């Protein structure tokens, strides 16, 4: 999947191993990342003044000032314009919403420089396709994945990323080996089951709602349920898209205040 210039897809960490910490504080990761077919949409109109308007069902609480990565991305690219961000992804959800929005801005600008100054997730969000992400996020190896039927669930709590990393007791964990080649959905799920998200346990201690979210996904028949990134969004993987859609309906009916969506990860 190659994202359209203004589309900002949700980024899902299918596996996330924390393998060390540099002297400057940045954490080293070994992560398998995929992107959903749901996300935010960014558009821009010509203007001599740089501005941002946030609309959409998840607009509440999203800043429209210089703290928003979209405006910081525009400044990095050296462009002006009247941007509109149609927000569909939950804030601080562990699915790279802000970074993906910024990457969409850079794509609209035709930017080809270094995006890493905006954050460790920017390089993979610029790629917007399945990849192994290592280092602090700057080392990318594209991975061929079959479309993975999935359900994304956010229980409506924000989990501060610094707090989760701070609660991680061991920051020197092993990475993962190479994925088997030419895998189908079942083989990918089996392989992922042997991997981890090292941030899941500390995030659960900070936000116990994550535990209930994982239990809801398992109870709806997910072959694998795991937290993405630093939380609180969790994902469940299913063997078929029909199973994923039925599970999303079941969870949304039981938890009508949660953000729930069926999708394909690629």
C-alpha positions in Angstrom: 0.0 0.0 0.0 1.3 3.4 -1.0 -0.7 6.2 0.8 -2.3 8.9 -1.2 -0.6 12.2 -0.5 -3.2 13.5 1.9 -4.2 10.2 3.5 -2.8 9.5 7.0 -3.3 5.8 7.7 -3.2 4.4 11.2 0.2 2.8 12.0 0.1 -0.5 13.9 3.0 -2.0 15.7 2.4 -5.7 15.1 5.5 -6.5 17.3 7.6 -4.0 19.2 10.8 -5.1 21.0 12.7 -2.5 23.0 16.3 -3.5 22.5 18.3 -0.7 24.2 18.6 2.9 25.1 21.1 5.4 23.7 23.0 7.8 25.9 20.9 10.7 24.6 17.7 8.9 25.9 16.3 7.6 22.6 15.1 4.0 22.8 16.3 1.4 20.3 13.5 -0.7 18.8 12.9 -3.7 16.6 9.4 -3.4 15.4 7.2 -4.9 12.6 4.9 -2.1 11.4 1.8 -2.3 9.2 -0.7 0.3 8.1 -4.5 0.2 8.2 -6.9 1.3 5.5 -8.5 3.7 8.0 -7.0 7.1 9.0 -7.1 10.8 8.9 -7.3 13.0 5.8 -5.3 16.2 5.2 -6.0 18.7 2.5 -4.5 22.2 1.8 -5.6 25.3 0.0 -3.2 28.0 -1.3 -2.6 30.7 1.2 0.3 33.1 2.0 -0.4 32.3 5.7 0.2 29.0 7.4 -2.9 27.8 9.3 -4.6 24.6 10.4 -8.3 23.8 10.9 -9.3 20.5 12.5 -12.6 18.8 11.7 -14.0 15.3 11.8 -15.4 12.9 14.5 -12.2 12.9 16.5 -11.4 16.6 16.4 -12.0 17.4 20.0 -8.8 18.2 21.9 -6.6 18.1 18.8 -4.5 21.3 18.8 -4.5 23.6 15.8 -1.4 25.6 16.9 2.3 25.0 16.5 2.2 22.0 18.8 0.5 20.1 16.0 2.9 18.1 13.9 1.2 19.1 10.7 2.3 22.7 11.1 5.7 21.6 12.2 6.0 19.5 9.1 4.9 22.4 6.9 7.6 24.5 8.4 10.2 21.8 7.9 9.1 21.6 4.2 9.2 25.4 3.9 5.6 25.7 2.7 2.6 27.8 3.6 -1.1 27.0 3.1 -4.5 26.7 4.7 -4.5 23.0 6.0 -7.7 21.1 7.0 -7.2 18.0 9.0 -10.2 15.6 9.0 -9.5 13.7 12.2 -10.7 10.1 12.5 -8.0 8.4 14.6 -8.0 8.8 18.4 -5.3 11.0 20.0 -2.4 9.5 21.9 -3.5 6.1 20.9 -0.3 4.3 20.0 -1.2 4.2 16.3 1.0 7.1 15.1 -1.9 9.5 14.3 0.1 12.7 14.7 3.1 11.3 12.9 1.0 10.0 10.0 -0.7 13.4 9.7 2.7 15.0 9.5 3.9 12.5 6.9 0.8 13.3 4.9 1.7 17.0 5.0 5.3 16.2 3.8 3.9 14.1 1.0 1.6 17.0 -0.1 4.6 19.2 -0.1 6.7 16.8 -2.1 9.3 16.8 0.6 12.2 14.4 0.1 14.5 15.4 3.0 15.1 14.0 6.4 11.8 13.6 8.4 13.4 12.2 11.5 13.6 15.6 13.3 9.8 15.5 13.6 9.8 12.2 15.5 11.0 8.6 15.4 7.8 7.4 13.7 8.0 9.8 10.8 10.3 7.7 8.5 8.0 4.7 8.5 4.9 6.9 8.2 6.4 8.4 5.1 6.9 4.9 3.7 3.3 4.0 4.7 3.7 0.3 4.0 4.6 -2.8 6.1 8.2 -2.6 7.2 10.7 -3.7 9.9 11.7 -0.6 11.8 14.9 -0.6 13.9 17.4 1.8 15.4 15.4 4.7 16.8 13.1 4.4 13.8 15.4 5.5 11.0 16.3 2.0 9.7 13.6 0.6 7.5 13.3 -2.7 5.7 10.1 -3.1 3.7 8.3 -6.4 4.4 5.8 -8.2 2.1 2.7 -9.0 4.2 -0.6 -10.5 3.1 -3.5 -8.2 3.9 -4.3 -9.0 7.5 -8.0 -8.8 8.7 -8.0 -6.8 11.9 -10.1 -5.0 14.5 -8.7 -1.8 16.1 -10.1 -0.9 19.5 -9.3 2.2 21.7 -11.0 2.2 25.1 -11.0 6.0 25.3 -7.9 6.6 27.5 -4.8 8.4 26.6 -1.5 6.8 27.7 1.5 9.2 27.8 4.4 7.6 25.9 7.1 8.9 28.2 5.3 7.4 31.2 5.1 3.9 29.5 8.8 3.9 28.6 9.6 5.1 32.1 7.7 2.2 33.6 9.6 -0.4 31.4 11.9 -2.2 33.8 14.1 -3.9 31.2 15.2 -1.8 28.2 17.7 -4.3 26.8 15.6 -7.0 25.3 16.3 -9.3 22.3 14.9 -8.4 18.9 13.1 -10.9 16.7 14.4 -13.1 13.9 13.5 -12.8 10.2 10.0 -13.6 9.2 9.4 -16.6 7.0 9.0 -15.7 3.4 5.8 -16.0 1.4 3.6 -16.3 4.4 -0.2 -16.4 4.4 -2.4 -14.9 7.1 -2.3 -17.9 9.4 1.5 -18.2 9.1 1.9 -14.5 9.9 -0.4 -14.8 13.0 1.5 -17.9 14.2 4.8 -16.0 13.8 3.6 -12.9 15.5 2.3 -15.0 18.5 6.0 -15.7 19.2 6.9 -12.0 19.3 6.0 -9.3 21.9 5.2 -5.7 22.5 7.5 -4.9 25.4 5.5 -1.8 26.3 2.2 -3.7 26.8 2.8 -4.7 30.4 3.9 -1.3 31.7 1.1 0.4 29.7 -1.4 -2.0 31.4 -0.2 -1.0 34.8 -0.7 2.7 33.9 -4.1 2.1 32.2 -5.8 -1.1 33.3 -8.5 -0.4 30.6 -6.0 -1.9 28.1 -6.4 -5.3 29.8 -10.1 -5.2 29.3 -9.6 -4.2 25.7 -7.4 -7.2 25.0 -9.9 -9.5 26.7 -12.7 -8.1 24.6 -10.8 -8.8 21.4 -10.0 -12.3 22.6 -13.6 -12.9 23.6 -14.7 -11.8 20.1 -12.6 -14.5 18.5 -9.3 -12.8 17.7 -6.5 -15.3 16.8 -4.1 -12.8 18.3 -4.8 -9.7 20.5 -2.0 -7.2 21.2 -1.5 -3.6 22.1 0.0 -1.3 19.4 2.8 1.1 20.2 2.7 2.6 23.7 -1.1 2.2 23.8 -3.9 2.4 24.4 -5.2 1.2 21.0 -5.2 -2.6 20.7 -5.6 -4.8 17.7 -7.0 -8.2 17.1 -6.0 -10.3 14.0 -8.5 -12.6 12.3 -8.3 -15.2 9.6 -11.0 -13.6 7.4 -12.4 -10.1 7.0 -15.9 -11.4 7.7 -14.7 -12.6 11.1 -13.2 -9.2 11.8 -16.3 -7.3 10.8 -18.5 -9.5 13.0 -16.1 -9.1 15.9 -16.1 -5.3 15.5 -19.9 -5.2 15.6 -19.9 -7.4 18.7 -17.4 -5.2 20.6 -19.0 -2.0 19.5 -22.4 -3.2 20.7 -21.0 -4.1 24.2 -18.8 -1.0 24.5 -20.5 1.8 22.7 -18.1 4.5 24.0 -15.0 2.7 22.6 -13.5 3.5 19.2 -13.9 0.3 17.2 -13.2 -0.4 13.5 -12.6 -3.4 11.3 -9.8 -2.9 8.8 -7.1 -4.5 6.7 -3.4 -4.1 7.7 -0.8 -4.1 4.9 
